[in-house]
Amino acid sequence: MMTVSAHAAEPVDKDYVRSLAAPGKTVLVIEYYDGQGKVVDRKGFASASGYKAISPTDFRVDEKLSLHLFGIKPCDGDMVNRQEDFTGSCADFAQRGLATLLQSPKVVFCRSFVTEQNAPLQDATCYGYYNYPGSLDSVDMFEEQLVSLGTHRIAEKADGSPARVDLVEAEKIGRGGYGMWADPRIKQQ
């Protein structure tokens, strides 16, 4: 049985994502893919105030739509990270990580399957375009960033295997002692 997930499409065209930027707004574009990896529809949004994390893995697009970052999750229970001056629940730490990523992208570009198109909470893989003239110009996958920073970990399938094999290398970086992995109790999970 082959499992198809939101990251199965071609790599993102970073120039295309950059081209979506609009002055004074955070632009969000969702592309919907069919089972063959072809784009069958797009939805676009723009916000003067950006988008807000509503859980460790979800953020609100508008009053009728939220997106769920596919294949990642927070650790279980509570954690301590002295370097980041954090003591509290893994869920709060993960939500703070997502909120940080959502603070300053010029564009949020997400991919989802056409079967998600009318759901109020849609599984997606998302990328942010960040531009600070003279210092940063990048298009980064949200899930990869969150896992490598240690705010999230890869979720497991029912058989215990990783839900996102494309994030295994990113999780290795995080497990080097970043975020949740700075707490020895989390390493035991």
Backbone as JSON, one array per atom type, in Angstrom:
{
  "sequence": "MMTVSAHAAEPVDKDYVRSLAAPGKTVLVIEYYDGQGKVVDRKGFASASGYKAISPTDFRVDEKLSLHLFGIKPCDGDMVNRQEDFTGSCADFAQRGLATLLQSPKVVFCRSFVTEQNAPLQDATCYGYYNYPGSLDSVDMFEEQLVSLGTHRIAEKADGSPARVDLVEAEKIGRGGYGMWADPRIKQQ",
  "N": [[0.85, -1.19, 0.0], [0.64, 2.12, -0.91], [1.28, 5.2, 0.54], [0.18, 8.4, 0.05], [1.28, 11.67, 0.44], [1.19, 15.18, 1.42], [3.64, 16.2, 0.71], [4.52, 15.02, -1.55], [4.67, 16.15, -4.03], [6.44, 17.89, -6.68], [9.59, 19.63, -6.0], [9.39, 22.93, -4.55], [9.07, 25.85, -6.58], [11.1, 28.28, -5.99], [11.45, 30.87, -7.0], [8.95, 31.38, -8.09], [7.38, 31.35, -5.73], [8.49, 33.6, -4.43], [7.62, 35.53, -6.23], [5.0, 35.92, -5.57], [4.76, 37.75, -3.55], [3.41, 40.7, -2.0], [3.34, 44.19, -1.48], [3.14, 45.3, 1.89], [1.41, 43.3, 2.76], [0.74, 39.95, 3.94], [0.87, 37.3, 1.93], [-0.99, 34.39, 1.19], [-0.98, 31.35, -0.4], [-2.64, 28.49, -1.5], [-2.05, 25.52, -3.07], [-3.75, 22.97, -4.73], [-3.45, 19.54, -5.21], [-3.79, 16.72, -7.44], [-3.98, 13.08, -7.46], [-1.91, 12.42, -9.19], [-0.02, 14.31, -8.83], [-0.42, 16.77, -10.02], [-1.24, 20.23, -10.25], [-4.46, 21.21, -9.52], [-6.09, 23.2, -8.63], [-6.1, 26.49, -7.14], [-6.01, 28.59, -4.28], [-6.09, 31.87, -3.06], [-5.04, 34.21, -0.56], [-4.84, 37.21, 1.37], [-3.36, 39.08, 3.96], [-3.25, 41.8, 6.16], [-2.34, 41.64, 8.71], [-1.1, 39.21, 9.01], [-0.83, 35.64, 9.77], [-2.08, 33.47, 12.31], [-0.94, 31.15, 14.77], [-2.91, 28.51, 16.0], [-2.76, 26.21, 17.33], [-0.31, 23.66, 18.21], [0.28, 22.69, 15.65], [-1.38, 23.89, 13.82], [-2.7, 26.65, 11.9], [-4.63, 29.63, 11.52], [-6.32, 30.64, 8.6], [-8.54, 32.11, 7.66], [-11.83, 33.0, 8.89], [-13.18, 30.68, 8.19], [-11.37, 28.74, 7.49], [-8.59, 26.71, 8.35], [-5.18, 25.63, 8.46], [-3.39, 22.58, 8.72], [-0.27, 21.49, 9.64], [1.2, 18.89, 8.12], [2.2, 15.73, 9.34], [3.89, 16.27, 11.52], [4.5, 16.78, 15.07], [4.13, 17.92, 18.5], [6.36, 17.17, 21.31], [5.59, 14.86, 24.02], [3.93, 15.73, 27.03], [5.63, 17.7, 29.55], [8.38, 20.05, 29.33], [11.77, 21.31, 29.61], [13.83, 23.96, 28.64], [16.58, 25.5, 29.19], [18.32, 27.23, 27.82], [16.64, 28.55, 26.05], [15.03, 29.72, 27.84], [12.63, 28.41, 28.67], [10.02, 26.75, 30.27], [7.56, 24.41, 30.49], [4.63, 23.11, 28.82], [5.04, 20.7, 26.2], [3.36, 21.14, 24.04], [2.81, 23.91, 24.22], [5.39, 24.93, 23.76], [5.83, 24.04, 21.14], [3.73, 25.38, 19.81], [4.55, 27.98, 20.18], [6.86, 27.93, 18.62], [5.77, 27.58, 16.02], [4.27, 29.94, 15.89], [6.32, 31.81, 15.86], [7.52, 31.29, 13.36], [5.45, 32.19, 11.76], [5.47, 34.91, 12.07], [6.84, 36.7, 10.29], [6.82, 36.05, 7.45], [6.74, 36.98, 4.01], [5.33, 35.66, 2.13], [3.21, 32.86, 2.41], [3.22, 29.71, 1.33], [1.39, 26.96, 0.44], [0.82, 23.44, 0.06], [-1.64, 21.08, -0.77], [-3.9, 18.27, -0.86], [-6.42, 17.77, -3.35], [-8.63, 16.55, -2.26], [-8.83, 17.69, 0.21], [-9.86, 20.16, -0.16], [-12.38, 21.4, 0.56], [-12.55, 21.16, 3.26], [-12.73, 22.38, 6.65], [-10.44, 22.3, 8.2], [-7.42, 21.75, 6.88], [-5.05, 19.35, 5.83], [-1.71, 20.1, 5.12], [1.4, 20.98, 3.52], [3.67, 23.49, 4.15], [5.4, 26.48, 3.12], [7.52, 29.23, 3.8], [8.25, 32.49, 2.65], [10.85, 34.5, 3.34], [12.16, 37.71, 3.67], [14.66, 39.88, 4.28], [16.09, 42.64, 3.36], [19.43, 42.65, 2.27], [20.25, 40.82, 4.2], [18.74, 38.38, 4.45], [17.14, 36.14, 2.3], [15.04, 33.87, 1.68], [13.3, 30.78, 1.0], [11.63, 28.63, 2.91], [10.71, 25.39, 4.12], [8.1, 25.03, 6.39], [7.64, 22.77, 8.12], [10.12, 21.41, 8.03], [11.83, 23.35, 9.13], [10.73, 23.65, 11.74], [11.08, 21.07, 12.82], [13.87, 20.77, 12.66], [14.66, 22.77, 14.38], [13.81, 21.77, 16.73], [11.32, 22.25, 17.9], [9.25, 20.7, 17.18], [8.53, 17.25, 16.38], [8.84, 14.4, 14.19], [5.79, 12.94, 13.33], [4.37, 9.66, 13.88], [3.41, 6.9, 11.82], [0.75, 4.46, 11.97], [2.11, 2.03, 12.13], [4.41, 2.71, 13.41], [6.47, 3.78, 11.92], [8.12, 6.7, 10.45], [5.96, 9.44, 9.68], [6.73, 11.31, 7.88], [9.18, 10.85, 5.88], [10.81, 12.56, 4.52], [11.62, 14.38, 6.37], [13.46, 13.29, 8.08], [16.27, 13.82, 8.14], [16.22, 16.49, 9.0], [15.15, 16.14, 11.56], [17.25, 14.8, 12.75], [19.09, 16.86, 13.02], [17.74, 18.53, 14.88], [17.65, 16.73, 17.06], [20.21, 16.95, 17.91], [20.38, 18.46, 20.15], [18.77, 20.68, 20.21], [15.97, 22.83, 21.02], [13.24, 20.95, 22.13], [14.81, 18.7, 22.44], [16.86, 19.36, 24.09], [16.11, 18.74, 26.61], [16.67, 16.06, 28.65], [14.7, 14.19, 29.3], [12.94, 14.14, 27.17], [14.37, 12.93, 25.15], [14.04, 10.29, 25.77], [11.54, 9.63, 24.9]],
  "CA": [[0.0, 0.0, 0.0], [1.42, 3.35, -0.98], [0.65, 6.34, 1.19], [0.51, 9.65, -0.62], [1.18, 12.77, 1.39], [1.22, 16.52, 0.85], [4.99, 16.58, 0.27], [4.89, 14.15, -2.66], [4.77, 16.93, -5.25], [7.77, 18.38, -7.06], [10.11, 20.69, -5.13], [8.77, 24.22, -4.85], [9.78, 26.82, -7.4], [11.32, 29.39, -5.06], [11.22, 32.15, -7.7], [7.49, 31.54, -8.15], [6.92, 31.73, -4.39], [8.91, 34.99, -4.22], [6.83, 36.4, -7.11], [3.66, 36.11, -5.0], [4.81, 38.78, -2.51], [2.7, 41.95, -2.25], [3.73, 45.17, -0.46], [2.26, 45.57, 3.03], [0.51, 42.18, 3.06], [1.25, 38.59, 3.93], [0.09, 36.56, 0.94], [-1.03, 32.95, 1.41], [-1.5, 30.63, -1.57], [-2.75, 27.04, -1.34], [-2.21, 24.77, -4.32], [-4.37, 21.66, -4.52], [-2.9, 18.55, -6.14], [-4.5, 15.45, -7.62], [-3.17, 11.91, -7.15], [-0.76, 12.35, -10.09], [0.89, 15.4, -8.51], [-0.71, 17.94, -10.85], [-2.03, 21.28, -9.6], [-5.8, 21.27, -10.1], [-6.76, 24.42, -8.18], [-5.35, 27.36, -6.23], [-6.75, 29.6, -3.53], [-5.19, 32.9, -2.57], [-5.49, 35.04, 0.55], [-3.88, 38.25, 1.76], [-3.66, 39.6, 5.29], [-2.4, 42.91, 6.61], [-1.81, 41.32, 10.05], [-0.47, 37.89, 9.01], [-1.6, 34.46, 10.15], [-1.8, 33.13, 13.71], [-0.96, 29.75, 15.22], [-4.03, 28.24, 16.9], [-2.38, 24.98, 18.04], [1.08, 23.39, 17.87], [0.46, 22.34, 14.24], [-2.43, 24.5, 12.99], [-2.83, 28.11, 11.89], [-5.88, 30.12, 10.92], [-6.23, 31.42, 7.36], [-9.64, 33.05, 7.84], [-12.83, 32.47, 9.84], [-13.72, 29.4, 7.74], [-10.32, 27.82, 7.07], [-7.31, 26.6, 9.05], [-4.29, 24.64, 7.86], [-2.71, 21.67, 9.65], [1.02, 21.06, 9.11], [1.11, 17.45, 8.01], [3.27, 14.8, 9.67], [4.72, 16.65, 12.66], [3.75, 16.91, 16.32], [5.0, 18.29, 19.64], [6.68, 16.06, 22.2], [4.54, 14.59, 25.0], [4.14, 16.18, 28.41], [6.3, 18.97, 29.83], [9.8, 20.1, 28.99], [12.56, 22.46, 30.06], [14.97, 24.34, 27.8], [17.15, 26.66, 29.88], [18.91, 28.15, 26.85], [15.56, 29.36, 25.49], [14.25, 30.19, 28.98], [11.29, 27.84, 28.55], [9.56, 25.64, 31.1], [6.12, 24.28, 30.28], [4.18, 21.95, 28.05], [5.59, 20.52, 24.84], [2.42, 21.76, 23.11], [3.04, 25.36, 24.25], [6.67, 25.18, 23.12], [5.63, 23.84, 19.7], [2.89, 26.46, 19.28], [5.41, 29.17, 20.15], [7.72, 27.77, 17.45], [4.97, 27.87, 14.83], [3.93, 31.37, 15.92], [7.53, 32.53, 15.47], [7.65, 31.16, 11.9], [4.37, 32.93, 11.11], [5.56, 36.34, 12.36], [7.36, 37.62, 9.29], [6.95, 35.72, 6.04], [6.03, 37.81, 3.03], [4.43, 34.73, 1.46], [3.05, 31.5, 2.93], [2.84, 28.9, 0.16], [1.04, 25.64, 0.97], [0.36, 22.41, -0.87], [-2.59, 20.16, -0.16], [-4.57, 17.44, -1.85], [-7.72, 18.26, -3.78], [-9.63, 15.98, -1.34], [-8.9, 18.56, 1.39], [-10.24, 21.48, -0.62], [-13.54, 22.01, 1.21], [-12.5, 20.9, 4.7], [-12.4, 23.57, 7.44], [-9.06, 22.1, 8.65], [-6.83, 21.02, 5.77], [-3.66, 18.91, 5.91], [-0.9, 20.78, 4.12], [2.82, 21.24, 3.72], [3.76, 24.93, 3.88], [6.69, 27.14, 2.96], [7.49, 30.67, 4.03], [9.24, 33.32, 1.98], [11.34, 35.5, 4.27], [13.08, 38.63, 3.01], [15.18, 41.04, 5.0], [17.08, 43.1, 2.39], [20.82, 42.71, 2.7], [20.65, 39.78, 5.13], [18.06, 37.1, 4.3], [16.18, 35.97, 1.21], [14.93, 32.41, 1.61], [12.02, 30.08, 1.0], [11.89, 27.49, 3.79], [9.56, 24.57, 4.49], [7.76, 25.18, 7.81], [7.84, 21.53, 8.88], [11.55, 21.15, 8.13], [12.37, 24.32, 10.08], [10.25, 23.34, 13.09], [11.69, 19.82, 13.27], [15.31, 20.97, 12.86], [14.83, 23.64, 15.56], [13.43, 21.0, 17.91], [10.03, 22.59, 18.49], [8.37, 19.6, 16.79], [9.16, 16.0, 15.97], [8.07, 13.72, 13.15], [4.72, 12.06, 13.81], [4.53, 8.29, 13.42], [2.27, 6.19, 11.25], [0.22, 3.42, 12.86], [3.11, 0.97, 12.28], [5.56, 3.25, 14.12], [7.43, 4.4, 11.0], [7.91, 8.15, 10.36], [4.94, 9.92, 8.75], [7.39, 12.16, 6.89], [10.58, 10.44, 5.71], [11.56, 13.72, 4.01], [12.05, 15.21, 7.5], [14.35, 12.52, 8.95], [17.53, 14.55, 8.3], [15.93, 17.67, 9.82], [15.0, 15.72, 12.95], [18.6, 14.49, 13.26], [19.66, 18.14, 13.43], [17.08, 18.89, 16.14], [18.07, 15.8, 18.11], [21.54, 17.33, 18.34], [20.29, 19.21, 21.4], [17.98, 21.89, 20.04], [14.58, 22.84, 21.43], [12.79, 19.91, 23.05], [15.84, 17.69, 22.62], [17.77, 19.81, 25.16], [15.6, 18.13, 27.84], [16.98, 14.64, 28.59], [13.47, 13.36, 29.41], [12.32, 14.05, 25.84], [15.15, 11.96, 24.37], [13.56, 8.95, 26.11], [10.22, 9.38, 24.3]],
  "C": [[0.89, 1.24, 0.0], [0.63, 4.47, -0.32], [1.11, 7.6, 0.49], [0.35, 10.76, 0.4], [1.43, 14.1, 0.7], [2.6, 16.92, 0.35], [5.42, 15.78, -0.95], [5.06, 14.91, -3.98], [6.22, 17.33, -5.52], [8.27, 19.4, -6.05], [9.49, 22.04, -5.51], [9.68, 25.06, -5.73], [9.92, 28.08, -6.55], [11.1, 30.75, -5.72], [9.72, 32.43, -7.82], [6.94, 31.99, -6.79], [7.27, 33.18, -4.11], [8.03, 35.95, -5.02], [5.44, 36.7, -6.56], [3.6, 37.25, -3.98], [4.08, 40.06, -2.96], [3.06, 42.93, -1.13], [2.68, 45.31, 0.64], [1.33, 44.45, 3.41], [1.31, 40.89, 3.2], [0.32, 37.81, 3.0], [0.15, 35.08, 1.3], [-1.66, 32.32, 0.18], [-1.5, 29.14, -1.23], [-2.93, 26.45, -2.73], [-2.75, 23.4, -3.97], [-3.93, 20.71, -5.63], [-3.81, 17.34, -6.25], [-3.53, 14.3, -7.32], [-1.95, 11.74, -8.04], [0.23, 13.49, -9.85], [0.71, 16.64, -9.36], [-1.55, 18.95, -10.07], [-3.38, 21.36, -10.31], [-6.57, 22.52, -9.67], [-5.82, 25.2, -7.27], [-6.34, 28.27, -5.51], [-5.75, 30.6, -3.0], [-5.85, 33.75, -1.5], [-4.43, 36.12, 0.77], [-4.33, 38.81, 3.09], [-2.7, 40.73, 5.63], [-1.74, 42.58, 7.94], [-1.15, 39.94, 10.12], [-1.4, 36.8, 9.49], [-1.14, 33.99, 11.52], [-1.89, 31.64, 13.97], [-2.12, 29.57, 16.2], [-3.83, 26.93, 17.67], [-0.91, 24.73, 17.68], [1.32, 23.14, 16.37], [-0.53, 23.02, 13.3], [-2.35, 26.02, 13.03], [-4.06, 28.51, 11.09], [-5.58, 30.94, 9.68], [-7.3, 32.51, 7.39], [-10.68, 32.39, 8.74], [-13.36, 31.1, 9.45], [-12.65, 28.34, 7.47], [-9.08, 27.89, 7.96], [-6.5, 25.52, 8.35], [-3.56, 23.87, 8.95], [-1.41, 21.21, 9.0], [1.11, 19.55, 9.24], [2.38, 16.75, 8.5], [4.22, 15.2, 10.78], [3.85, 16.81, 13.89], [4.7, 17.4, 17.4], [5.39, 17.02, 20.4], [5.52, 15.89, 23.19], [4.92, 15.17, 26.35], [4.79, 17.55, 28.52], [7.77, 18.89, 29.49], [10.45, 21.35, 29.56], [13.65, 22.71, 29.03], [15.52, 25.62, 28.4], [17.7, 27.69, 28.91], [17.85, 29.08, 26.25], [14.63, 29.9, 26.59], [12.8, 29.72, 28.91], [11.12, 26.69, 29.52], [8.05, 25.57, 30.89], [5.8, 23.07, 29.43], [4.86, 21.92, 26.69], [4.67, 21.22, 23.82], [2.61, 23.28, 23.06], [4.34, 25.74, 23.54], [6.54, 25.08, 21.6], [4.78, 24.96, 19.1], [3.69, 27.76, 19.2], [6.35, 29.11, 18.94], [7.0, 28.09, 16.16], [4.63, 29.35, 14.76], [5.13, 32.21, 15.47], [7.71, 32.47, 13.95], [6.62, 32.01, 11.17], [4.49, 34.45, 11.3], [5.94, 37.19, 11.15], [7.47, 37.15, 7.85], [6.19, 36.72, 5.17], [4.99, 36.96, 2.3], [4.41, 33.43, 2.26], [2.47, 30.71, 1.75], [2.6, 27.48, 0.64], [0.57, 24.73, -0.15], [-0.55, 21.46, -0.1], [-3.19, 19.3, -1.26], [-5.97, 17.98, -2.13], [-8.83, 17.71, -2.87], [-9.8, 16.84, -0.09], [-9.62, 19.88, 1.1], [-11.4, 22.14, 0.12], [-13.58, 21.79, 2.72], [-12.16, 22.18, 5.46], [-10.98, 23.51, 8.01], [-8.39, 21.19, 7.63], [-5.39, 20.63, 6.07], [-2.88, 19.58, 4.79], [0.58, 20.72, 4.49], [3.02, 22.69, 3.3], [5.2, 25.42, 3.87], [6.51, 28.62, 3.26], [8.58, 31.35, 3.23], [9.59, 34.46, 2.92], [12.34, 36.39, 3.55], [13.39, 39.8, 3.92], [16.32, 41.56, 4.13], [18.48, 43.21, 3.0], [21.23, 41.59, 3.64], [20.0, 38.42, 4.88], [17.09, 37.16, 3.14], [16.04, 34.47, 1.02], [13.48, 31.96, 1.57], [12.27, 28.78, 1.75], [10.6, 26.73, 4.1], [9.32, 24.7, 6.0], [8.12, 23.92, 8.6], [9.33, 21.23, 9.08], [12.21, 22.09, 9.15], [11.99, 23.95, 11.51], [10.91, 22.08, 13.65], [13.19, 20.03, 13.52], [15.6, 21.88, 14.05], [14.42, 22.94, 16.85], [12.14, 21.45, 18.58], [9.01, 21.48, 18.23], [9.21, 18.37, 16.49], [8.31, 15.4, 14.87], [7.01, 12.84, 13.81], [4.97, 10.65, 13.24], [3.24, 7.8, 12.78], [1.83, 5.13, 12.25], [1.25, 2.3, 13.11], [4.39, 1.45, 12.97], [6.61, 3.9, 13.23], [7.14, 5.9, 10.89], [6.84, 8.51, 9.32], [5.56, 10.75, 7.63], [8.87, 11.77, 6.78], [11.43, 11.59, 5.17], [12.08, 14.61, 5.13], [13.04, 14.51, 8.42], [15.67, 13.27, 9.19], [17.33, 15.79, 9.18], [15.8, 17.29, 11.28], [16.35, 15.35, 13.55], [19.28, 15.77, 13.74], [19.08, 18.55, 14.78], [17.52, 18.03, 17.31], [19.49, 16.07, 18.6], [21.54, 18.19, 19.59], [19.49, 20.49, 21.31], [16.56, 21.71, 20.56], [14.25, 21.77, 22.45], [13.89, 18.92, 23.37], [16.9, 18.11, 23.64], [17.34, 19.21, 26.51], [15.85, 16.62, 27.76], [15.75, 13.73, 28.65], [12.83, 13.15, 28.04], [13.05, 13.02, 24.98], [14.67, 10.53, 24.62], [12.23, 8.62, 25.44], [10.33, 8.63, 22.99]]
}
